[in-house]
């Protein structure tokens, strides 16, 4: 077996550019419905061929692929659980109740900014951007559709808030992982992150507020809104009791119950509650007229598997509520499997390292080093399709270089989170981008311009590297435990 050459490393990237570009060119946003997944599987096969050309056996390729599959087990269960949750929450009235109250409380002129704030507070309390987007975010996008404001901008606001909370919450697994990889205390890591996250969110909040004032409908339609409210209230028994599954989910998340388990528990509780509060909806959904217990069981089971559907005669309500189910996540899982396998093969056979090492050597100044870390993390989110690879690999690769240059490890932990975690939902085939697009029902390319926090945060982090603002120094060669001084 030989070491990879630059040509070896570039071939899979060339294949990625050609196939992904070709899929988007031929199919547009419909590429996410299968063509893009095929492209990523073929990209993974191209890496396998390069690895075998380097002298590795097919069995080694299989072993790496199996490891890639095991690495996404948690994400698979979360995705399936979110699909089940959305279906049952629509059936049981939780999401309709969120929409019903949201229409009455939220104004179109400041809707986007309020969305970011609500999702930021929720994600900070439960520590999960995925759970926030898959619950509160779904409801807020539904409210946006009813109010006549942009669902794309709303989705961008949801993601901006969700990732603020994800970064600053000690309950977030990516926050804890980043601190562990760079070997710093998690609360010290969160303090340093605040220096980029808070200003970036302020920028996003102000921008979304301005967009809301500029793009809000010139004339509201109170009659139309009242018809929609009356329709929701006519279909469902709208009551604050419908929000109990949301409160349960928040409680379980704060208690650090595994996300997939918390989501399924909330879905089952919502189904049980719905059997008492929404018996007519349950009966109509399964077209039943017999035993109430059997109808409820069939309704919840079907909603978890295939999602909820309704034919109310009002298009907006039908589009809002007819969704969810575990099977709605299968295309997203296919996408993630292809992307993560491709990334794992690139990492295991040294192809990523072959590209990154020259970049490290050419980064002579602190600003260039910061830019290199950002480019590596963003590139890994694009190429590897997984935020954990984009977070872990730069943290591991650049830690020694930061220590050599007398840069405290807290600098790297902040930069890695800003570059790896935050940019992940901006890539359609990344696990995070695929998830956000699937649960919010808005294509990644549509919400991308409005996920303002997600590019303001890394931009500020790189800017700090060039200006020296909030860059902490240690003795050159010192470890992560060395006391830091701010400049």
C-alpha positions as CSV (number, residue, x, y, z in Angstrom):
1,X,0.0,0.0,0.0
2,X,1.3,3.5,-0.9
3,X,0.5,6.9,0.4
4,X,-2.1,8.9,-1.5
5,X,-0.9,11.4,-4.1
6,X,-2.4,14.8,-4.8
7,X,-4.1,13.3,-7.9
8,X,-5.6,10.5,-5.7
9,X,-7.1,13.1,-3.4
10,X,-8.4,15.3,-6.2
11,X,-10.1,12.6,-8.3
12,X,-13.0,12.0,-5.8
13,X,-13.5,15.7,-5.4
14,X,-13.7,16.1,-9.2
15,X,-16.3,13.3,-9.3
16,X,-18.3,15.0,-6.6
17,X,-18.3,18.3,-8.4
18,X,-19.3,16.7,-11.7
19,X,-22.0,14.5,-10.3
20,X,-23.6,16.8,-7.8
21,X,-23.4,19.7,-10.3
22,X,-24.9,17.5,-13.0
23,X,-27.7,16.4,-10.7
24,X,-28.6,20.0,-9.8
25,X,-28.3,21.2,-13.4
26,X,-30.6,18.4,-14.7
27,X,-33.1,18.2,-11.9
28,X,-32.9,21.5,-10.0
29,X,-34.2,21.2,-6.4
30,X,-35.9,17.9,-7.4
31,X,-32.4,16.4,-7.3
32,X,-32.9,15.8,-3.6
33,X,-35.7,13.3,-4.5
34,X,-33.2,10.7,-5.6
35,X,-30.6,11.9,-8.2
36,X,-28.4,13.6,-5.6
37,X,-28.4,10.4,-3.5
38,X,-27.3,8.4,-6.5
39,X,-24.5,10.9,-7.1
40,X,-23.2,10.5,-3.6
41,X,-23.2,6.7,-3.7
42,X,-21.3,6.9,-7.0
43,X,-18.8,9.3,-5.3
44,X,-18.3,6.8,-2.5
45,X,-17.6,4.1,-5.1
46,X,-15.0,6.4,-6.8
47,X,-13.2,6.7,-3.5
48,X,-13.2,2.9,-3.1
49,X,-11.6,2.5,-6.6
50,X,-8.9,5.1,-5.7
51,X,-8.3,3.2,-2.4
52,X,-7.9,-0.1,-4.2
53,X,-5.6,1.5,-6.7
54,X,-3.5,2.6,-3.7
55,X,-3.2,-1.1,-2.7
56,X,-6.1,-1.4,-0.2
57,X,-8.3,-4.5,-0.4
58,X,-12.0,-4.4,-0.9
59,X,-12.5,-5.9,2.6
60,X,-10.9,-2.7,4.0
61,X,-13.3,-0.6,2.1
62,X,-16.2,-2.6,3.4
63,X,-14.9,-2.2,7.0
64,X,-14.7,1.6,6.7
65,X,-18.2,1.7,5.2
66,X,-19.6,-0.4,8.0
67,X,-18.0,2.0,10.5
68,X,-19.6,4.9,8.6
69,X,-23.0,3.2,9.0
70,X,-22.5,2.7,12.7
71,X,-21.5,6.3,13.2
72,X,-24.9,7.5,12.0
73,X,-27.0,5.1,14.1
74,X,-28.0,7.9,16.5
75,X,-28.9,10.2,13.6
76,X,-31.0,7.5,12.0
77,X,-33.1,7.0,15.1
78,X,-33.5,10.7,15.6
79,X,-34.7,11.2,12.1
80,X,-37.2,8.4,12.3
81,X,-38.4,9.7,15.7
82,X,-38.9,13.2,14.3
83,X,-40.9,11.9,11.4
84,X,-43.1,9.9,13.8
85,X,-43.4,13.0,16.1
86,X,-44.6,15.3,13.3
87,X,-47.2,12.8,12.1
88,X,-48.7,12.2,15.5
89,X,-48.4,15.9,16.6
90,X,-50.5,16.8,13.5
91,X,-53.0,14.0,14.3
92,X,-53.3,14.9,18.0
93,X,-53.6,18.6,17.6
94,X,-50.3,19.8,19.0
95,X,-49.0,21.5,15.8
96,X,-52.5,22.8,14.8
97,X,-52.7,24.4,18.3
98,X,-49.2,26.0,17.9
99,X,-50.4,27.4,14.6
100,X,-53.7,28.5,16.0
101,X,-52.2,30.5,18.9
102,X,-49.2,31.7,16.8
103,X,-51.5,33.3,14.1
104,X,-53.2,35.3,16.9
105,X,-50.0,36.4,18.7
106,X,-47.3,36.9,16.0
107,X,-47.4,39.9,13.6
108,X,-46.0,39.5,10.0
109,X,-43.8,42.6,10.4
110,X,-41.7,41.1,13.1
111,X,-42.4,37.5,12.5
112,X,-39.0,36.5,11.3
113,X,-37.1,38.1,14.1
114,X,-39.5,36.6,16.7
115,X,-39.0,33.2,15.1
116,X,-35.3,33.3,15.5
117,X,-35.6,34.5,19.1
118,X,-38.1,31.7,20.0
119,X,-36.0,29.0,18.4
120,X,-32.9,30.4,20.1
121,X,-34.4,30.2,23.5
122,X,-35.8,26.7,22.9
123,X,-32.6,25.3,21.6
124,X,-30.6,26.8,24.4
125,X,-32.9,25.2,27.0
126,X,-32.9,21.7,25.4
127,X,-29.5,21.7,23.7
128,X,-30.6,20.4,20.3
129,X,-31.0,22.3,17.0
130,X,-32.6,19.2,15.3
131,X,-35.3,18.8,18.0
132,X,-36.0,22.6,18.0
133,X,-36.4,22.6,14.2
134,X,-38.5,19.4,14.1
135,X,-40.9,20.7,16.7
136,X,-41.2,24.4,17.3
137,X,-39.7,25.1,13.9
138,X,-42.3,23.0,12.1
139,X,-45.1,25.0,13.8
140,X,-43.5,28.3,13.0
141,X,-43.1,27.5,9.3
142,X,-46.8,26.5,9.4
143,X,-47.8,29.8,11.0
144,X,-45.8,31.6,8.3
145,X,-47.7,29.9,5.6
146,X,-51.0,30.9,7.2
147,X,-49.9,34.5,7.7
148,X,-48.8,34.8,4.1
149,X,-45.1,35.5,4.9
150,X,-42.2,33.7,3.4
151,X,-41.6,30.1,4.5
152,X,-38.0,30.3,3.2
153,X,-37.2,33.3,5.3
154,X,-38.9,31.7,8.3
155,X,-36.9,28.5,7.8
156,X,-33.7,30.6,7.8
157,X,-34.8,32.3,11.0
158,X,-35.6,28.9,12.6
159,X,-32.1,27.6,11.7
160,X,-30.4,30.8,12.9
161,X,-32.1,30.5,16.3
162,X,-31.7,26.8,16.6
163,X,-27.9,26.9,16.0
164,X,-27.4,29.8,18.4
165,X,-29.0,27.7,21.1
166,X,-27.1,24.6,20.0
167,X,-23.8,26.4,20.3
168,X,-24.4,28.0,23.7
169,X,-26.1,25.2,25.5
170,X,-24.1,22.9,27.8
171,X,-26.7,20.2,26.9
172,X,-25.7,20.2,23.2
173,X,-23.7,17.1,22.2
174,X,-21.8,19.1,19.5
175,X,-20.8,21.7,22.2
176,X,-19.6,18.9,24.5
177,X,-17.8,17.1,21.7
178,X,-15.9,20.2,20.6
179,X,-14.7,20.9,24.1
180,X,-13.6,17.2,24.5
181,X,-11.8,17.1,21.2
182,X,-9.8,20.3,22.0
183,X,-9.5,19.3,25.7
184,X,-11.0,22.4,27.3
185,X,-13.7,22.8,29.9
186,X,-17.1,22.9,28.3
187,X,-18.2,26.0,30.2
188,X,-15.0,27.8,29.2
189,X,-15.7,26.8,25.6
190,X,-19.2,28.2,25.8
191,X,-17.9,31.5,27.2
192,X,-15.5,31.9,24.3
193,X,-18.2,31.0,21.8
194,X,-20.4,33.8,23.1
195,X,-17.9,36.3,21.7
196,X,-18.9,35.3,18.2
197,X,-22.3,33.7,18.7
198,X,-24.0,36.7,20.5
199,X,-22.9,39.4,18.0
200,X,-23.7,37.1,15.0
201,X,-27.2,36.5,16.4
202,X,-27.7,40.3,16.9
203,X,-26.7,40.8,13.3
204,X,-29.2,38.0,12.2
205,X,-32.0,39.4,14.5
206,X,-31.6,42.9,13.2
207,X,-31.4,41.8,9.5
208,X,-34.5,39.6,10.0
209,X,-36.4,42.4,11.6
210,X,-35.5,44.7,8.7
211,X,-36.5,42.0,6.2
212,X,-39.8,41.6,8.0
213,X,-40.6,45.3,7.9
214,X,-39.6,45.6,4.2
215,X,-41.2,42.3,3.0
216,X,-44.3,42.1,5.3
217,X,-47.6,42.1,3.3
218,X,-48.8,45.6,2.5
219,X,-52.4,44.6,3.4
220,X,-53.2,42.0,5.9
221,X,-56.2,39.7,5.4
222,X,-58.0,39.4,8.7
223,X,-61.0,37.7,7.0
224,X,-58.8,35.0,5.5
225,X,-56.9,34.5,8.8
226,X,-60.2,34.2,10.7
227,X,-61.5,31.6,8.2
228,X,-58.3,29.6,8.8
229,X,-58.6,30.0,12.5
230,X,-62.2,28.9,12.5
231,X,-61.4,26.0,10.3
232,X,-58.6,24.8,12.6
233,X,-61.0,25.2,15.6
234,X,-63.7,23.3,13.7
235,X,-61.4,20.4,12.8
236,X,-59.6,20.1,16.2
237,X,-60.5,20.7,19.8
238,X,-58.1,23.6,20.3
239,X,-57.0,23.7,23.9
240,X,-53.7,24.4,25.8
241,X,-53.8,20.7,26.8
242,X,-52.7,19.9,23.2
243,X,-49.3,21.5,24.1
244,X,-48.6,19.0,26.9
245,X,-46.5,16.8,24.5
246,X,-44.3,19.8,23.8
247,X,-43.8,20.4,27.5
248,X,-43.0,16.7,28.0
249,X,-40.4,16.9,25.3
250,X,-38.8,19.9,26.9
251,X,-38.7,18.2,30.3
252,X,-37.2,15.0,28.9
253,X,-34.6,17.0,27.0
254,X,-33.5,19.0,30.1
255,X,-33.3,15.7,32.0
256,X,-30.8,14.6,29.3
257,X,-33.0,11.7,28.1
258,X,-31.5,10.5,24.7
259,X,-33.1,12.6,21.9
260,X,-34.7,9.7,20.0
261,X,-36.2,8.2,23.1
262,X,-37.5,11.7,24.2
263,X,-39.1,12.2,20.8
264,X,-40.8,8.8,20.7
265,X,-42.1,9.3,24.2
266,X,-43.6,12.7,23.3
267,X,-45.1,11.2,20.2
268,X,-46.7,8.3,22.1
269,X,-48.0,10.7,24.8
270,X,-49.5,12.9,22.1
271,X,-51.2,9.9,20.6
272,X,-52.7,8.9,23.9
273,X,-53.8,12.5,24.6
274,X,-55.2,12.8,21.1
275,X,-57.4,9.7,21.6
276,X,-59.3,11.7,24.3
277,X,-59.1,15.2,22.9
278,X,-59.4,14.5,19.1
279,X,-61.6,11.4,18.7
280,X,-63.3,12.8,15.5
281,X,-60.0,13.5,13.9
282,X,-58.8,10.0,14.8
283,X,-62.0,8.4,13.3
284,X,-61.8,10.4,10.1
285,X,-58.1,9.7,9.6
286,X,-58.6,5.9,9.7
287,X,-62.1,6.0,8.2
288,X,-63.4,4.1,11.1
289,X,-66.8,3.8,12.7
290,X,-66.2,1.0,15.3
291,X,-64.2,0.6,18.4
292,X,-62.7,3.8,19.6
293,X,-59.6,2.1,21.1
294,X,-58.9,0.3,17.9
295,X,-59.4,3.5,15.8
296,X,-57.0,5.4,18.1
297,X,-54.4,2.7,18.0
298,X,-54.6,2.5,14.2
299,X,-54.5,6.2,13.8
300,X,-51.4,6.7,16.0
301,X,-49.6,3.8,14.4
302,X,-50.3,4.9,10.9
303,X,-49.3,8.5,11.6
304,X,-46.0,7.3,13.0
305,X,-45.4,5.2,10.0
306,X,-46.8,7.1,7.1
307,X,-47.6,10.5,8.5
308,X,-51.0,12.3,8.9
309,X,-53.2,13.4,6.0
310,X,-56.3,15.4,5.9
311,X,-58.8,16.7,3.3
312,X,-60.4,19.8,4.9
313,X,-61.2,21.5,1.6
314,X,-58.8,24.4,2.5
315,X,-55.5,24.0,0.6
316,X,-53.4,25.8,3.1
317,X,-54.5,23.7,6.1
318,X,-54.2,20.5,4.1
319,X,-50.6,21.3,3.0
320,X,-49.7,22.3,6.6
321,X,-51.0,19.2,8.3
322,X,-50.6,16.4,5.7
323,X,-47.0,15.4,6.5
324,X,-44.7,13.5,8.8
325,X,-44.2,9.8,9.3
326,X,-41.0,7.7,9.5
327,X,-41.3,6.9,5.8
328,X,-41.0,10.7,5.0
329,X,-37.4,10.5,6.3
330,X,-36.2,7.7,4.1
331,X,-35.0,9.9,1.3
332,X,-33.1,12.0,3.8
333,X,-31.5,8.8,5.3
334,X,-30.5,7.7,1.8
335,X,-28.8,11.0,1.4
336,X,-27.0,10.8,4.7
337,X,-25.8,7.3,4.1
338,X,-24.2,8.2,0.8
339,X,-22.6,11.4,2.1
340,X,-21.2,9.9,5.3
341,X,-19.8,6.8,3.6
342,X,-18.1,9.1,1.0
343,X,-16.6,11.2,3.8
344,X,-15.5,8.3,6.0
345,X,-13.7,6.7,3.0
346,X,-11.9,10.0,2.2
347,X,-10.7,10.3,5.8
348,X,-9.7,6.7,6.4
349,X,-7.5,6.4,3.4
350,X,-5.7,9.7,4.0
351,X,-7.2,11.6,1.0
352,X,-8.5,14.5,3.2
353,X,-5.2,14.8,5.1
354,X,-3.3,14.9,1.7
355,X,-5.3,18.1,0.9
356,X,-5.2,19.7,4.4
357,X,-1.4,19.3,5.1
358,X,-0.3,21.7,2.4
359,X,-2.9,24.2,3.6
360,X,-1.4,24.1,7.1
361,X,2.1,24.7,5.8
362,X,1.1,27.7,3.8
363,X,-0.8,29.4,6.6
364,X,2.0,31.6,7.9
365,X,-0.1,34.2,9.9
366,X,-2.7,33.7,12.6
367,X,-5.4,35.1,10.2
368,X,-4.4,32.7,7.5
369,X,-4.4,29.8,9.9
370,X,-8.0,30.8,11.0
371,X,-9.1,31.0,7.4
372,X,-7.5,27.6,6.7
373,X,-9.4,26.0,9.6
374,X,-12.7,27.5,8.4
375,X,-12.0,26.4,4.8
376,X,-11.2,22.9,6.0
377,X,-14.4,22.6,8.1
378,X,-16.6,24.1,5.4
379,X,-15.0,21.9,2.8
380,X,-15.5,18.8,5.0
381,X,-19.2,19.7,5.4
382,X,-19.5,19.9,1.6
383,X,-17.3,16.9,0.8
384,X,-17.9,14.6,3.8
385,X,-21.5,15.5,4.3
386,X,-21.4,15.2,8.0
387,X,-21.0,17.9,10.7
388,X,-19.2,15.5,13.1
389,X,-16.4,14.8,10.6
390,X,-16.3,18.6,9.9
391,X,-16.0,19.2,13.6
392,X,-13.8,16.4,14.8
393,X,-11.2,16.3,12.0
394,X,-10.1,20.0,12.1
395,X,-10.1,19.9,15.9
396,X,-7.8,16.9,15.8
397,X,-5.6,18.1,12.9
398,X,-5.1,21.7,14.0
399,X,-4.7,21.3,17.7
400,X,-1.0,20.7,17.6
401,X,-0.4,23.6,15.2
402,X,-2.3,26.0,17.5
403,X,-0.2,24.8,20.4
404,X,3.0,25.3,18.4
405,X,2.0,28.9,17.7
406,X,1.1,29.7,21.3
407,X,-2.6,29.9,20.6
408,X,-4.8,28.7,23.4
409,X,-7.0,25.7,22.6
410,X,-10.1,27.7,23.4
411,X,-9.4,29.6,20.2
412,X,-9.6,26.4,18.2
413,X,-12.7,25.1,20.0
414,X,-14.6,28.3,19.2
415,X,-13.4,28.4,15.6
416,X,-14.1,24.7,15.0
417,X,-17.7,25.1,16.3
418,X,-18.2,28.3,14.2
419,X,-16.9,26.6,11.1
420,X,-18.0,23.0,11.4
421,X,-21.2,23.0,13.4
422,X,-22.8,26.2,12.1
423,X,-22.2,25.8,8.4
424,X,-23.5,22.2,8.3
425,X,-27.2,23.1,7.6
426,X,-26.1,25.2,4.6
427,X,-25.2,22.1,2.5
428,X,-28.2,20.2,1.0
429,X,-26.5,16.8,1.1
430,X,-25.0,17.3,4.5
431,X,-26.8,15.3,7.2
432,X,-27.9,18.6,8.9
433,X,-28.9,20.3,5.7
434,X,-30.9,17.3,4.6
435,X,-32.6,17.0,8.0
436,X,-33.6,20.7,8.1
437,X,-34.9,20.7,4.5
438,X,-36.9,17.5,5.2
439,X,-38.6,18.5,8.5
440,X,-39.2,22.2,7.6
441,X,-40.4,21.4,4.1
442,X,-38.2,24.1,2.6
443,X,-35.3,23.3,0.2
444,X,-31.8,24.1,1.6
445,X,-31.0,26.4,-1.3
446,X,-34.3,28.3,-0.5
447,X,-33.6,29.0,3.1
448,X,-29.8,29.4,2.8
449,X,-29.7,33.2,2.2
450,X,-31.7,33.8,5.3
451,X,-29.8,31.6,7.7
452,X,-27.9,34.7,8.6
453,X,-26.5,33.6,11.9
454,X,-24.9,30.5,10.2
455,X,-22.6,32.6,8.1
456,X,-22.2,35.6,10.3
457,X,-20.8,33.5,13.1
458,X,-17.9,31.9,11.1
459,X,-17.2,35.3,9.4
460,X,-16.7,37.0,12.8
461,X,-14.5,34.1,14.0
462,X,-12.2,34.4,11.0
463,X,-12.2,38.2,11.3
464,X,-11.1,37.9,14.9
465,X,-8.2,35.8,13.7
466,X,-7.0,38.5,11.3
467,X,-7.5,41.4,13.8
468,X,-6.3,39.6,16.9
469,X,-9.5,40.5,18.8
470,X,-10.3,38.0,21.6
471,X,-7.4,35.8,20.6
472,X,-6.0,34.1,23.7
473,X,-2.3,33.2,24.0
474,X,-0.3,30.6,25.8
475,X,3.4,29.7,25.9
476,X,4.3,28.1,22.5
477,X,4.0,24.3,22.7
478,X,1.8,24.5,25.9
479,X,-1.0,22.1,26.3
480,X,-4.7,22.8,26.7
481,X,-4.3,23.2,30.5
482,X,-2.0,26.2,30.2
483,X,-3.6,29.4,31.6
484,X,-4.7,31.7,28.8
485,X,-4.4,35.4,28.4
486,X,-6.6,37.5,26.1
487,X,-5.3,40.0,23.6
